[in-house]
Amino acid sequence: MFLAVSSKKDRRRLPRMRLGCVMEYRIEGTEEVVEGYAKTVSGGGLSFESDRALEPGTLVEIKVDPPLRLTNALTGVIEVTRCEPIDTGRGMPYAVAGDFKKIGSAAG
């Protein structure tokens, strides 16, 4: 389900939407596709949970395929801006955020 997220403290230029679904990502220059958990998306970037730490500046190809199939899969490349340890109980101990460098969609 997609829900807009906003608050008085949120000074972002673009509104965020909650995703809450499994996603795939691949660090550019590698072959390994890794599963993550997409949290939020905006016109400027994406946040997700990962089972591994990603260094700021890392370029990551992403694919988010919403389970409700209301839209095509979101694809693109983000540049990691932040990676912090978290404990959600999902086995993905890192919260990753990145800015879109390229964005598109693909038929699932």
N, C-alpha and C positions, 0 to 999 in steps of 0.2 A: 504494500500500500504506500502511496506517495502522499506525504503530508508536508505542508509548508511549515517552516520553523522560523520563528522570529521572537525577539524580545527587545525591551528597551535598551538592554546592555549590548545587543548585537549591532555593531556599526558597519557591517559588511555592505559593500556596494550592491551585491546581488543576493536575493533570498536563497536559502538552502531548503532542500527537500529531503525528508527522511526516506531511506531506501529499505534497509533491513533485509538484505538478501545476499546469497552467496555470489561471489564474483571470481573471475580468473585474472591473474596478472603475470607478466613476464618482464624481468629486468632486461632492458635493451642490451643486445650483445650476447645474450645467453639463450639457450634453447628450452630451459625448464619452465613449464607453466605451473603456477602455484595457485592454490585456492585461498581466497580471503573472504572477508565479510564486509560488504559495502554498508556504510552507515548513512552518509549524507552526500548530496551532490548539489552544485550550483552551477551557474554559467561560468564561474571562475575556477572551480576545482572539485575535488572529491576527497572524502575521508573514508578510511576503511580500517579493519582490524587484520593483522597479519601474524603468522607464526614465526616470523623472522624480522629482525631489525633492518631497516633500510636507511642508509645515510642520506642526509639532506643533499640535494643536487643530483641524486640518482634519477635517471629517466626510466619510467615504467610504462609498458604498454598494458592497457586495462581493457577488460570486457565485462560489462555488467548486464546480465540477462534477467530482467525482472520476472518473477514467477507468474504474475498475472497476465503476462503477454499483451498488455495494453499498448505497448510500444515495441519497436525493434530494440535489439541489444544496443547499449551505449558502448562505443569503442573510442579509444583515443590514447594519447600519451600524456602522462603527468610528470612533472618534476617534483620530487619529494621536497617539501618545505619543513616538515616536522615528523619526528618519530619518537614516541614516548611509551614507556612501559605502562601496562594497564592489567587489571585482573577482572575479566568478565565471566570466567567460568566456561568459555567456549573453546579453550585451548589455543587462543590466539592472543599472546601476551603483549602485542604492540599496537598502538593507535598510530596510524600513518595518515598524513594529510599532504596533498599536493595540488599544485596549480596546473591547469590544462595548458599544454603546449600544442596539442592537436586534439580535435574532438570530431566524432562522427557517429554514425549508427550503422548497424549491419543486421540483415535479416537473420533471425535465430535459426 
